[in-house]
Amino acid sequence: MIEEVMPNLYRLEIPLPNIQLKALNSYIIKGEERNLIIDTGSNHLQCLEAMHSGLKELGVDLRETDVLITHYHSDHAGLVPSLMTDTSTFYCSEQDFFKLFSNVSNDSDYRDDIRRIIVRHGFPETQLDLDIDSNIGFRYRSPDFQNNKTLIDGDIIYAGNYRFRCIGTPGHTIGHMCLYEPDSKLLVAGDHILDKITPNISLASDDRNPLKEYLHSLEKVENLDIDLALPGHRNLVTNCRERILELKHHYVRRSDEILALLGEGDKTNYQVATELKWDLNCESWELFPPKQKLFAVWETLAHLKYLEEKQVIEREVRDQKVVFSLKQ
């Protein structure tokens, strides 16, 4: 599906096989001299075919086209190497550029880190290999590529008749980047603001507080004059400020739910995750798809880290497992 959302700015829907989100919104901006593709889809044949079909319909020559990703996740970055030519430039935030290439080159170390952290937080070791291997990011991730330009908050990107300001919005990833066009009151939102669903805010190490970062990033974007937000998935967002308030309220409710569970007794992160309510068509935690279990555990850990830094809960290690409790 191709939709012209603004003059010379198109939404191209890219199917995402085997992913619950089902499709990615790739945005194509046509210019007189250079075109720009924003987010690409996974490194998968079905994604590549949909992309090439859309570019052909739009009359886009890849030799006159650059590629930008809002963040490093494989459903947004996976096709970059297949779209790049020797005349193309690849744009990505500094932080996510590092994550993209460190994950590609250090698969073994990355998996070992996941195992170590997640087992420490109560995940059953018997399920680990299946869950990690089923993560779609490992199968459809980008290889290395050249001709790169890293972006920081405040950088300007020109594409067609649009002048975008880069807005650093960490949370969903450490280097998630939105693009704001003040003249059109337009925000390319990536996975920072989604309609009807909430971004996955995950913690895979104890040196960050991604939920705190995300809530701060929401406030940062809330102050912008936005008529239309272009998200990475599903519907365009025409009520951006209202949607931001809904997202804030969601995370407050989720925190309250976690505090209520800890009020019943001390729990590991994994135990909390299994008892939370998740928006999946599964009757029980045991029936969750393996990769969804992994996402749920990481997201729960982000909430626990956030509440711990707010000093309303605390942790201790018992029998080599991290256990959380309400702060006395």
N, C-alpha and C positions, 0 to 999 in steps of 0.2 A: 504494500500500500504506500502510495506517495501522496503527500498533502502539502500544498503551498501554504504555509502558515503566515508568512509575510513576504513582501516582494523579494524574489530571488533567494528565499530561505525556505527549505523544504524539509519535511519530516519523512524519513524512509523507515518503515517498520521492518526490522530484521528478526526472523524467528530464532528462538533460542531452544534448540532441541534438548530435552531431558532436564530443563530448568523450570522451576515452578513459575517464574515470572513470565515465561512463554515467549516474550518478545522484547527487543531493545528498540528504543527510538534513536536512530542515527539522524543527525541534522546535516544537511548539505547546503552550503552557501555558495552561490555562483557569482563570480566576479568577472570583470572584463579581462583581467590578466591572470589572476589566480583564483582557484576555488578552495574551499575548506570543508573537510569532513570532520564532524565532531562526534566522537564515539563510533565504534565499528561493529560490534558483535563478536562472538567467540571465534576461535580458530577452528572452524568446522565447515565442511563443504556446503551444507545447507545455508549457512550464514553468508559464505562467500558468493554463492550463486544469487542469493537475494540482493546482495550489495551490487554485484556486477550488473544485474538486470536493472536495478534502480538507476545506477549511474548511466547506463546506456540510454534509458528512457529520458533522462535529464540532459543527455548530451555532454556529460562530464568526461574530460580527458584526464586520466590519472597523472600524466606528465605535467599537467598544469594545476595540480591539486596537492595541497598540504593536508596533514592529519593532526588533529588535536584530541586528546582524551581528558575527560573530567577527572578520572581516577584510574588506578592501575588494575582494577578487577578484570578478570579474563573476559567477561561478557561485554566489556567496553573497549578493551585493548587488544583482544585476541587476533583480529584481522589486520592490525597495523602493518606487519611485515608483508602481507599479501597485497597491500594497497600502495606501499611506498615505491617510488621510482628514484633514480639517481638525481632527479631534479626536485624531489619532495623534501619538505621539512616536517619533522615530527615534534609536536609541542606537548609538554607534560610538566606538572609541578616538580620542583626539585625533590621533594620528599617521596612522591610516588614513583618518580623515575628510579630512585635508588631501590625502592621496594620491588619494582617490576623486574629489575635486572638481578637483584640479590636473590629473589625467589627462583628465577630461571636457572641461575648458575649454582645454586646450593640446595638442590632438592633434598638431599640426604640430611643436611644440617637442619633444614626447615622442618622436616618431618620429625626429627629427633626432638626439636624444641617443642613442637606440638604435643608429642607423646609425654614428654617430661612434665609440662605445665598441666595438661589436662588430667593426667593420672593423679597428680598431686591434688587436684580439685575434685577428685572423686569419680571420674569417668572410669567405668569398668575396662580393665585392660583387654578383656576378651573381645570387646567390640571395636577396639581402636583401629586395627589395621583396615577393617572393612570401612569404617567411617572416614578415615583419612583418604583412602584410595578412591572412595566414591565422590570426594569433593571435586566438582566439575572444573575447578580452577587448575587442578593438576593435569587434567587431560587436554584442556583447550587453552593453554597459556601461550604467550608469545615467545618466540626465540629472540635472540639479540638482533638489533638493527642499528643503522647508522643515521647520520644527518639529523641530529637532535638539537632542540633548544628548550632548556628548562625555564619554567615560569615561576615568578614569585608574586605575592599580593601587590596589586597596583600596576603590574605590567599592562601594556596596551597591545591588543591584537586587532589588526585591520583585516576584514574579510568582506569582499564586495563593497557595498555602501555602508557597512556597519563598522562601528568603532567600539570594540568590547574592552571593558576594564576587567582584569582578572581579580576575582574575589576569593581569597583563601578561606575555605570553609571546612577545616578539619573536623572529623567526627566519624563519618562513614569510613573514610580512610584518613591516614595522617596528613595526606597532601591533597585532599579533595579540593577541586577548583571549580567555582562557578564563573560564568561570564556575564557581565552586566553591560547593557547598551542603553545609556540614559536617554538618548533622543527618542528611541522607540519604546522606552520603558519596558525593556525585554530582559529576562533573566534566563540564561541557559543553566539549568539547575542540576544536571547530572542526577545523582541519587541523593542529593541533599534534601530536596523537597519533592515528595511523590504524592499523587492524588489517591486517596482511599486506603493506601497501604503505608506502613512506616518503614523508613530505611533500617537496615540491619546495623546496629551500633555494637561492635564486638571488641572484646579485649583479649588479645593473645599474648600479652606480656604485662608485668606489673609496673612498668616504668611510665605508663600513660594513664590518663583518665579520659577515654574517648567520649563518654556521655557528657561530661562537663564541657569538653571541647565542642561537642555537637550543639549543646544548648546555647553556648556562647555564639557559635556560628549562626544559629537561628536568629538570635537578637541582632547580629551584624547585618543580616539580609533583611530583617523586618523593617529596618529604617530606610531601605531603598524604595524609591517610587517605581513600583512594578505593576504593569497592566497585564502581563502575560509571562508565565514561567513555562519553560520547555524542559520537562523532566526526562530522565533516562528510561522510564518505563511508564506504560499506560497513558492516561489522559493528560492533555495539557491542563495547566492550572490557571484559572482566570481570577481566582480569589486568593491571591498569594498570602496576604496578611492574615486572613481568616484561617487558612490552612496551617500557617505557622502556629497560631494559637492552639489549634486542634492538636498539633504534634506535641507542643509543650504539655498540654493537659494529659496526653497519652502517657508521657514519661513520668508525670507526677502520679498518675493512677498505678502505673507499673511499680513504681517505688513503694507505694502504699501496700500493694499486693505482696511484695517481697517482705516488707516489715511485718505484715500480718502472719506470714508463714514462719518467720523467725520467732515471732511471739509464741508459737507452739513449741519451740525448742530449737536447739542448735542444729545446724545443717551444713553439709558441704554444698559447694556451688552446684554440683550435679543433682543433689537431692532437691534443691530449690527449683532447678530447671524442670525436673520431672513433675513438679506439683503446680507449676504456673499454668495459666490458661493460654493456649496458643491458637492462632487463627489458621488451623489446618483441619482438613476433613479426615481426621483420624479419631477413633474412639478412645485410644489410650496411647501413652508414651511409647509403649512397645511397638506400636504399629507405625510410628513416625518413620519416614525415609531416613536412611543413615545420615545423609548430609544435612538434613534438617535438624537432626539431633545435635550435630556438631555446631550448626549455626545457633541453635537455642542455647547451648551451653556457653558459647562465647558471649552471646548477648546478655545472658544472666550475669556473667562475670563482670561485664561492663557496669551493670547496675549496682552490683555489690561493691565494686571499687568506688563508684560515685558516692554511695551511702557511707562507705568507710571513711572517705575523705571529709564527709560532712560530719563525721564523728557521732553518727547515730547507731552504727554497728561496729563490731570489732572482730578480729580473727585471731586464731591460735592454731598451732600445729599439733595434732594428736595422731599418733601412730602413722606419721609421715603423710597425713592428709590435712589440708587446710579446712578448718571448720569456722563458720561464721555464727555470730550471736548478736543479740541486741546489746548495746552498750549499757552497762549498769550505772 
